[in-house]
Amino acid sequence: MRHVEADLSGRGARLLAVRTSGTDRYAGTRAFYDRCGYDRAARVPDWWTDGDDLVLFRKRLAPRAG
């Protein structure tokens, strides 16, 4: 993730957003983004299917040098 974040920041991106499922099957994925310093920005109920919410994470990227 650090490589992706650095690459995007170097291209001028200021924010990175990722989405995943809210089901138990994706608990590890959500924990991964938590550990990487992403904020949970939104949860949209029943996005993928009934009972399967969209969980949106976001992280502000460091401004590029120069």
FIGUGU-585000 format. One record per residue (C-alpha): residue number from 0; residue in one letter; x, y, z. Coordinates in pm, 1 decimal, m for minus. Example, Ala and Ser with C-alpha at 12.3 -4.5 7.8 and 13.67 -1.06 7.14 Angstrom:
BEGIN
DOGU	0	a	1230.0	m450.0	780.0 .
DOGU	1	s	1367.0	m106.0	714.0 .
# end
This chain:
BEGIN
DOGU	0	m	0.0	0.0	0.0 .
DOGU	1	r	284.4	240.1	76.5 .
DOGU	2	h	412.1	198.2	m279.5 .
DOGU	3	v	68.8	268.1	m429.0 .
DOGU	4	e	17.8	567.8	m200.6 .
DOGU	5	a	362.0	710.5	m284.0 .
DOGU	6	d	308.2	657.3	m657.4 .
DOGU	7	l	m31.3	828.5	m653.9 .
DOGU	8	s	97.8	1111.9	m437.5 .
DOGU	9	g	384.3	1161.5	m681.8 .
DOGU	10	r	128.4	1197.0	m959.9 .
DOGU	11	g	m52.1	1468.1	m765.7 .
DOGU	12	a	m333.3	1265.3	m609.7 .
DOGU	13	r	m443.2	1403.4	m274.4 .
DOGU	14	l	m683.7	1132.0	m163.1 .
DOGU	15	l	m717.4	756.8	m203.1 .
DOGU	16	a	m1053.5	587.2	m159.6 .
DOGU	17	v	m1114.5	212.3	m148.3 .
DOGU	18	r	m1433.9	16.4	m110.4 .
DOGU	19	t	m1511.5	m326.4	23.7 .
DOGU	20	s	m1795.3	m537.9	154.4 .
DOGU	21	g	m1944.2	m513.3	501.7 .
DOGU	22	t	m1994.8	m889.9	539.4 .
DOGU	23	d	m1805.9	m1107.3	787.5 .
DOGU	24	r	m1616.4	m1264.3	496.0 .
DOGU	25	y	m1437.3	m929.6	442.7 .
DOGU	26	a	m1359.9	m854.1	808.0 .
DOGU	27	g	m990.5	m918.3	738.7 .
DOGU	28	t	m994.9	m675.9	447.8 .
DOGU	29	r	m1149.5	m403.7	662.3 .
DOGU	30	a	m894.2	m471.9	938.4 .
DOGU	31	f	m615.2	m439.3	679.9 .
DOGU	32	y	m730.3	m92.6	575.2 .
DOGU	33	d	m768.5	5.4	940.7 .
DOGU	34	r	m407.3	m100.6	1004.5 .
DOGU	35	c	m290.6	96.1	699.7 .
DOGU	36	g	m434.3	414.7	849.7 .
DOGU	37	y	m746.6	448.0	636.8 .
DOGU	38	d	m1055.7	615.9	781.7 .
DOGU	39	r	m1398.9	461.4	740.9 .
DOGU	40	a	m1571.2	735.0	546.1 .
DOGU	41	a	m1909.9	579.4	472.3 .
DOGU	42	r	m2124.1	271.5	490.4 .
DOGU	43	v	m2402.6	221.5	236.1 .
DOGU	44	p	m2653.9	m43.2	342.1 .
DOGU	45	d	m2745.0	m318.3	95.2 .
DOGU	46	w	m2514.2	m180.9	m177.0 .
DOGU	47	w	m2386.3	m507.4	m322.4 .
DOGU	48	t	m2692.9	m716.6	m235.0 .
DOGU	49	d	m2947.4	m722.2	46.4 .
DOGU	50	g	m2751.0	m749.7	369.6 .
DOGU	51	d	m2414.9	m673.7	202.1 .
DOGU	52	d	m2312.7	m315.7	270.5 .
DOGU	53	l	m2049.4	m111.3	90.9 .
DOGU	54	v	m1779.9	15.1	328.5 .
DOGU	55	l	m1580.8	309.0	194.1 .
DOGU	56	f	m1235.5	388.0	330.1 .
DOGU	57	r	m1031.8	701.1	258.4 .
DOGU	58	k	m682.1	825.1	323.0 .
DOGU	59	r	m539.3	1169.1	258.3 .
DOGU	60	l	m205.8	1140.0	78.5 .
DOGU	61	a	101.5	1342.9	157.9 .
DOGU	62	p	143.5	1637.5	m77.2 .
DOGU	63	r	408.3	1585.0	m340.9 .
DOGU	64	a	736.9	1765.6	m298.3 .
DOGU	65	g	811.9	2058.2	m520.6 .
# end
